[in-house]
Each structure stands twice: as C-alpha cells, then as structure tokens.
C-alpha cells in the first residue's frame, strides 16, 4: 500500500531501517547505505606547452567566452556558416580529464616531463583538431559557456588562442535563463546563477585580449558585427553568416534549442528591460557592462 511505502521511506531516511515481513530471523532489515557523491577533483597545476610546435596540432583556435543565454548559439551558427570557420555545438572539452591509474604511470609521464594537466591539454587539442580536420575548414570556434570558468587554462593550453567576448544585458540573460527551465530555478535563483557566469566572463575580459561583441548589436546589425568579427579573425566577409540555416545540433545542454535558433536566420532580440525591472543583484554588472550609467 502507498501509506506503507511512505512510512518505510521516512524510516529509511531518518533511522536507517525499514519495515519488512518477518523472515526466519525476525530481525528488521537495515536500509542500504546512501550513495555518496564523489568529490570534485582539483585541477592539476597547468602551464603552456613545453614544445608548442610538437605539442599542439591546432593553430589559433577561437573561443567565444560568454555567459549562458547570451546568444552564443546564434553567434556560433553564424560563424559556422562561414566557409573557413567550423563552429560545432558545445564540446565541453575542459571536462575531459586524464587519470594515471597507477603511480608507475605517473612516474613514467613525469620522466617525460608531463603532469596531468599537460596530458589533458594534449587530449583537448587532439579532440578539437580531429573535429576541425573532419570539417575540412581552416579554423575552429568553440563556444561552451562554462569555458568562462577555465579561461586561464585555455590561454595556457593554446597561447595563440583568440577570444571573442559576447555580452548581453544581464537582466535579459537572467530572464532567459529562468525561462529555459522555469521549474528548476526561481527568477532570483536564475539571476544569481547567471551572475556567476557574468563575473567569470568579466574576469576573462580583464585578463585576455580579444574582441567584445554585444548580443543586442549582433541582432540589430548582424552584417556590421559579422564583418567586425571576420576582420578580427582575419577571414573574408561571407554573406552566408546572415542566413546560416538550421544548426546541425539543436539540443538542450549542447546549445540553444528554442524555435528562434531553429529559424536559420538572425532575428531581432527582445526589448531591453527598463531600469526599474533590473534585479538589485544585477545592477552592478549592468553598470560594469555599460547597460546602466
């Protein structure tokens, strides 16, 4: 019965025991131990490649550094339409990790001059290079928003990397982030979570050279901004950017999946929020990004 399952669940949570039919021993059966969440492994010390010519297959990869829900899927779709640029869905390469398995393997790699981060960087480079070669294009563009939290490693892994910083009105980001999963987070929780990304992007902007692009300008004047990005990347202008077609991967967790991005063409963004509509937690970032005086 349902009431029995409810009581058993409560007993298991709070006492570690549950009620069962008495067997031969007549003893209650202890509930199974809860599964422990594994602790996050700290990053290994990282550094630039010791021998860039041999350690890296990629040349000058491009990274879009942006918060969530800032238009990065639109920008990557536009750039992917360029005959020289391959901009796949979010690849999350910074989450690809390496384990030695044994102390002997660690010692062997250390004797070659490699620590764990060195090997992870080799793996990241190989994955992106394979993707680029299979595309038949000249340059790869990677846009995973969480890259904002790893900008130092990206710059160390590829000292010749190029960075495009994509900004959007912080309140619009928060609203879109809430609308993406309204049952998962409240509007204020969405604002606080999106703010983490915004702060990481701002740290990256302060530390790295690159081109800053605003979503509002990209949607209002796509050709003007597209030409500026092409100039920055030293590739010719391609009108295909304005009608990019349906992205090859439209799936939640790998980029935007909404109907607007499926349209295949640049569309006008939403109206900017009025100053009084901006959450207090985002006002400082709005000032930093010059959306508020």
Secondary structure, 3 states (H helix, E strand, C coil): CHHHHHHHHHHHHHHCEECCCCCCCCCCEECCCCCCCCCCCCCCCCCCCCCHHHHCCCCCCEEEEECCCCCHHHHHHHHHCCCCEECCCCCCHHHCCCCCCCHHHHHHHHHCCCCHHHHHHHHHHHHHHHHHHHHCCCEEEECCHHHHHHHHHHHHHCCCCEEEEEECCHHHHHHHHHHHCCCCCCHHHHHHHHHHHHHHHHHHHHHCCCEEEEHHHHHHCHHHHHHHHHHHHCCCCCHHHHCCCCCCCCCCCCCCCCHHHHCCCCCCCCCCCCHHHCCHHHHHHHHHCCCCC
